[in-house]
Amino acid sequence: MSQSIHYSPSSLNHAYAAPEIVHQRQRTLDSINLSLGQSVLDVGCGTGFLTASMAELVGKSGAVCAIDKENDMVSATKDRCKSLTQVSSSTGDVTQLSFPDNHFDVVTCTQVLLYVEEVEKAINEMQRVLKPGGKLAILETDWRTTVMYSRYPETTETIYRAWDNTVPSPNLPVRLNKLMTDAGITDINIEAIPLVNTSFDPMNFSVSSLNWLSGNAYKKGAITKEESQKWREDLASLGDTGEYFFCVNRFLFVGVGE
Ligand SMILES: C[S@@+](CC[C@H](N)C(=O)[O-])C[C@H]1O[C@@H](n2cnc3c(N)ncnc32)[C@H](O)[C@@H]1O
């Protein structure tokens, strides 16, 4: 049974400042190739990392609207973008966008749709507000593409199964091509972006994510506090001996609106 997830802006700020996520954001920016004066919608903006970078690229003659369903994320984006007058941030839901048809040159939605029950409705909405010929960029993770070393692989499996049961769409990348095509998006380019960590560093994306995932499994009653602690201590010890290895794939889909 899935449930609603609420991250704190500070945990998102920490996880998404990791160098491998900075690289992923740059891949997203390269794929949409923004120019001065364009209008952009960033759906599920979180704390506004991508919003701010896109605002720099479209300049003061452009416009970036950022929406998120959580008020604290909207406040964090407003704060990050306070000197960028081309940014407007508001609360909103991807399944019910409050913008007219054919309005934006580019729509971005990164790491959001796995939390959404009505994915088809969400993609239809993003297609609706996109100008004909505009670009839609969606980035998603399938956590089951994780390759990692642990001396407790059964605990790893339990932690990942608990995550699958927590979010509505844990396995979205394998379905996205068809979902976007059905919504009228054409010329879809798909790129895999592997996130690799070989050191146990709290600044790594994997270390904060694995803390989050094991904490989630504990909260859901899938593992005990002791199992969670033993599993995390094992990962830290693999770091000490140079054996830590983690890789997960993110998938970037970029297509054209009709
Ligand atoms: C993991 S964060 C990603 C933030 C940002 N897109 C990024 O890549 O840095 C997911 C965000 O999606 C937002 N979100 C989840 N469901 C949403 C929905 N139905 N409509 C709008 N935002 C949503 C959450 O509140 C959260 O801020």
The ligand as an SDF file (V2000), in Angstrom:
LIG
                    3D

 27 29  0  0  0  0  0  0  0  0999 V2000
   12.4270   14.3260   -4.8400 C   0  0  0  0  0  0  0  0  0  0  0  0
   11.7510   15.9210   -4.9510 S   0  0  0  0  0  0  0  0  0  0  0  0
   12.4250   16.5150   -6.5000 C   0  0  0  0  0  0  0  0  0  0  0  0
   12.5690   18.0180   -6.5040 C   0  0  0  0  0  0  0  0  0  0  0  0
   13.1040   18.6510   -7.7880 C   0  0  0  0  0  0  0  0  0  0  0  0
   12.2910   18.3600   -8.9430 N   0  0  0  0  0  0  0  0  0  0  0  0
   14.5360   18.2480   -8.0540 C   0  0  0  0  0  0  0  0  0  0  0  0
   14.7920   17.4030   -8.9120 O   0  0  0  0  0  0  0  0  0  0  0  0
   15.4270   18.7970   -7.3620 O   0  0  0  0  0  0  0  0  0  0  0  0
   10.0500   15.6040   -5.3630 C   0  0  0  0  0  0  0  0  0  0  0  0
    9.1780   16.8310   -5.2750 C   0  0  0  0  0  0  0  0  0  0  0  0
    7.9370   16.5580   -5.9450 O   0  0  0  0  0  0  0  0  0  0  0  0
    6.8960   17.1730   -5.2130 C   0  0  0  0  0  0  0  0  0  0  0  0
    5.6270   16.5190   -5.5910 N   0  0  0  0  0  0  0  0  0  0  0  0
    5.2290   15.2510   -5.3020 C   0  0  0  0  0  0  0  0  0  0  0  0
    4.0110   15.0140   -5.8230 N   0  0  0  0  0  0  0  0  0  0  0  0
    3.6410   16.1440   -6.4780 C   0  0  0  0  0  0  0  0  0  0  0  0
    2.4690   16.5180   -7.2110 C   0  0  0  0  0  0  0  0  0  0  0  0
    1.4390   15.6680   -7.3510 N   0  0  0  0  0  0  0  0  0  0  0  0
    2.4230   17.7530   -7.7660 N   0  0  0  0  0  0  0  0  0  0  0  0
    3.4570   18.6400   -7.5880 C   0  0  0  0  0  0  0  0  0  0  0  0
    4.5720   18.3460   -6.8750 N   0  0  0  0  0  0  0  0  0  0  0  0
    4.6740   17.1160   -6.3330 C   0  0  0  0  0  0  0  0  0  0  0  0
    7.3170   16.9570   -3.7590 C   0  0  0  0  0  0  0  0  0  0  0  0
    6.6420   17.8170   -2.8730 O   0  0  0  0  0  0  0  0  0  0  0  0
    8.8300   17.2030   -3.8350 C   0  0  0  0  0  0  0  0  0  0  0  0
    9.1530   18.5550   -3.6100 O   0  0  0  0  0  0  0  0  0  0  0  0
  1  2  1  0
  2  3  1  0
  2 10  1  0
  3  4  1  0
  4  5  1  0
  5  6  1  0
  5  7  1  0
  7  8  2  0
  7  9  1  0
 10 11  1  0
 11 12  1  0
 11 26  1  0
 12 13  1  0
 13 14  1  0
 13 24  1  0
 14 15  1  0
 14 23  1  0
 15 16  2  0
 16 17  1  0
 17 18  1  0
 17 23  2  0
 18 19  1  0
 18 20  2  0
 20 21  1  0
 21 22  2  0
 22 23  1  0
 24 25  1  0
 24 26  1  0
 26 27  1  0
M  CHG  2   2   1   9  -1
M  END
$$$$
